[in-house]
Amino acid sequence: MQSAGARAAGAAALAAVAFAAGIARAQDIVPADVLVKTVTLEVVDIVKSDRDIQAGDRAKVIALIEAKVVPHFNFRAMTASAVGLNWSKADAQQKARLVEEFRNLLVRTYASSIAAYKDQRFDFRPLRARPTDTDVTVNVRVLQPGTAPVKLDYDMEKTARGWKVWDVRVADISLTANYRTEFANVVRESGIDGLIQTLQAKNRKAADATTTAGRG
């Protein structure tokens, strides 16, 4: 039978190992600006080299987004921001359905413009943040010939699983805020379930368009 001293020493050793592992995990987290640059350039390279994507194969585009982009977004936080004050009116099941439908909507919206990436260049600005910051904004400028650079800002939070995007601002317009008025109007007229049904209808329409394009 172990003595109290032995048990205490064992517990202390386990705590030390857990603490060291926590430090290692924190050190392994890719910095927010490095993550944005790496993912963006990887997606651009794939788009440039994939003829199916350039030809408009939406199924392949969506698969690319699901694999390379989606893991770095916090869709629950984005959905809560887009739904605004009405988020508190939804129960757990409704929230889960809202997140799923809004996630699908954003993926399909992104898919509509991703082919243009092959013609764009990016200026990744230095990150202005302290090492201890857990909420940062990564600034990117999209460079296109003959036009002014487009501001593209990623609001990101540090989690145990790495940095996650919780909002995107294009030319200072918040993606989530852009949906807030529309969503509030739907909730006012037909409630949370009505908003879920509206998002489902949008996604079905987009899915049908993808299927039709694939047959063509």
Summary of the structure (lengths in Angstrom):
residues: 216
radius of gyration: 21.5
end to end distance: 74.7
largest distance: 78.9
contacts: 578
relative contact order: 0.14
helix: 66%
strand: 16%
